[in-house]
Amino acid sequence: MRIGDRNRPPLSPQEGWLSDGRQVLHFQPCRYDRWSQKLEVTFGEVMPGGEPPLLKHRRELMRDEAIKLWAQKRQQGWQVCAPQWSPPTPLSPG
């Protein structure tokens, strides 16, 4: 891959949103250091009438797992979308 290749994932985890029109996924960096990179992935269901999505569950994934999930959903037709809710601020350790 070339430097600046747009198909390569960023070196540091970034926030992102995907939707298929019925469901929403929110990828949020939660733990990041030199040896470990984790993202919190929140799953929501789109509600009628423009209400914020109903949050179903959330889980932490290692960076490579999150990248695979993102790529899988994009292949299934999910589209990048605008933020669907205001996520809570991450808790700081200690």
N, C-alpha and C positions, 0 to 999 in steps of 0.2 A: 504494500500500500504506500501511496505517496503521502508526504507530509501535507496536512490540510485536506486529506481525502474526506469528503462529506459522508461517505458510507461507513467510516470508522466511528465507533462509539467514542464519546469524549473521555479524556483521561480521568477526570473527576466526575463523580455522579452528579446528575442534574435533575431538577424537578421536571416532570412531564405529565401530560394528560392524554388519555385515549378514550374514544367512545365508539360504540357501534349503533348508537341511537336509542338503545334500550338500557345499556349498562355503561358505567364509567370506571376507568382505572386511573388512580393518581399515584405516581411514582415520586417519592420524596426521600432525598438523602437523609439518613438518620445517624449513621455511625461511619465515620471516615477517618482513617489514619493510614500510615504507610503500608501496613500489613493487612488491613481488613477494611473492606468497603461494603456497607449494607444500605439497602434502601427499604423504606416502609412502603408497601403497596396496599392502597385502600380500594376496596371494591364497593361500588354504589350502584343503585338501580334508579334510572331516570323516572321521575314522577310527573304525572300530567299537570297541566296548568302552570308550568314554569316554576314549580316549587323546587327547592334544592334536592338533589338525589338522596334517596334513602341509603344510608351507609349500612352495608351488609356485614363486612368483616375487613380486618386488616392483618397483614403479616409482614415479617421482615424477610428479605431475600438477600443473599449474597449478590454482589454486583453482576457476576456472570449469569446467575439465574434470572435476575431482573432484565438483563439484555436479551436473553433467550425468550422470556415471556413477552417483552415488547415486540420483538421480531415476529413471534408466532401470531400475536394479535394483529399486527400490521398485515401479515400474509392473509389473515382471515377477513380483511377488509375494514378493520378498525381504523379510524381516522384520528389524527392529532386534533385536539379541541382546546378551546379556551378553558381556564379554570372554572369548575362547576360549583365550588364552595370554597370558603376560606378555611384552610386547614389550621388546626391548633398549632401553636408554636411548640417545637420539640423541647422536651425537658432536658435541662443541662445536668450532667452527672455531678453528684455530690452536692 
